[in-house]
Amino acid sequence: MTTTDRWLEFEGLSNVRDVGGLPLVGGGVTRSGVLLRSESLEHVTPEDVRALEEDFGLRLILDLRTDREVAEHGESPLAARGVETVQLTFIPEAGRELPEIGEDFHPMVANYLGYLRDKGANVVAAVRRLAAVDGAALVHCAAGKDRTGTLVALVLEAVGVEREAVVEDYALSATRIDALFRRWTAAAGREMPAPEEIDRHRPRAEAMEQVLATLDERDGGPTAWLQANGLTDAELEALRVRLR
């Protein structure tokens, strides 16, 4: 495992980074080694497992995938070794209708707001777990960009990271989409999709900008949304203590 800026390079992962080092409103930065974000973990190698357990002291994995995804791709070797793994899906298993959004919105905004509408209790439960864990935590979905990106954006907003840095962290996964597809297609024995298909999966900064702006206008902001949906003052303070 090597570190390049906030990127962490593992043998079996392509989109994993530390959310430490992000600027806080009023000064300071988020703590490193506390919260990692990643794609799904089924391809981690024994050396990856060792690094996550020993170098990072990983104690909690939040798996945001659906039951269908877990059944198809399996749990991680870390779960098999006893690292606490909590599945908190952001997508209803039976499917969903996306919220109505205006024509000026990026199409992914409806998906992200849908997570909050359909699985708000799981979103808050995920934040609550991150506030309470004693040790490093890692959150992942399938690619580590949409569900993971939404949760991490809410967490960063709640601890007081500057909005521009929150959006930038979300959009950073766009640089790893090609690597993700190379790993997936190689594992499945398939050809790489066309460049335009790969490009369709890249997260765009405007999508998260619009989600956060919607929460500002509709709910008083991301932190207010979390508190209105059950996050307590004590839990919010614990989250801030852990990450600041």
Stockholm file with secondary structure:
# STOCKHOLM 1.0

chainA/1-244         MTTTDRWLEFEGLSNVRDVGGLPLVGGGVTRSGVLLRSESLEHVTPEDVRALEEDFGLRLILDLRTDREVAEHGESPLAARGVETVQLTFIPEAGRELPEIGEDFHPMVANYLGYLRDKGANVVAAVRRLAAVDGAALVHCAAGKDRTGTLVALVLEAVGVEREAVVEDYALSATRIDALFRRWTAAAGREMPAPEEIDRHRPRAEAMEQVLATLDERDGGPTAWLQANGLTDAELEALRVRLR
#=GR chainA/1-244 SS CEEETTEEEBTTBSSCEECTTCBBTTSCBCCTTSEEEESCCTTCCHHHHHIIIIISCEEEEEECCCHHHHHHHCCCHHHHTTCEEEECCSSCTTCCCCCCCCTTSCTHHHHHHHHHHHSHHHHHHHHHHHHHCSSEEEEECSSSSSHHHHHHHHHHHHHTBCHHHHHHHHHGGGGGHHHHHHHHHHHHTCCCCCHHHHHHTSCCHHHHHHHHHHHHHHHSSHHHHHHHTTCCHHHHHHHHHHHC
#=GC SS_cons         CEEETTEEEBTTBSSCEECTTCBBTTSCBCCTTSEEEESCCTTCCHHHHHIIIIISCEEEEEECCCHHHHHHHCCCHHHHTTCEEEECCSSCTTCCCCCCCCTTSCTHHHHHHHHHHHSHHHHHHHHHHHHHCSSEEEEECSSSSSHHHHHHHHHHHHHTBCHHHHHHHHHGGGGGHHHHHHHHHHHHTCCCCCHHHHHHTSCCHHHHHHHHHHHHHHHSSHHHHHHHTTCCHHHHHHHHHHHC
//
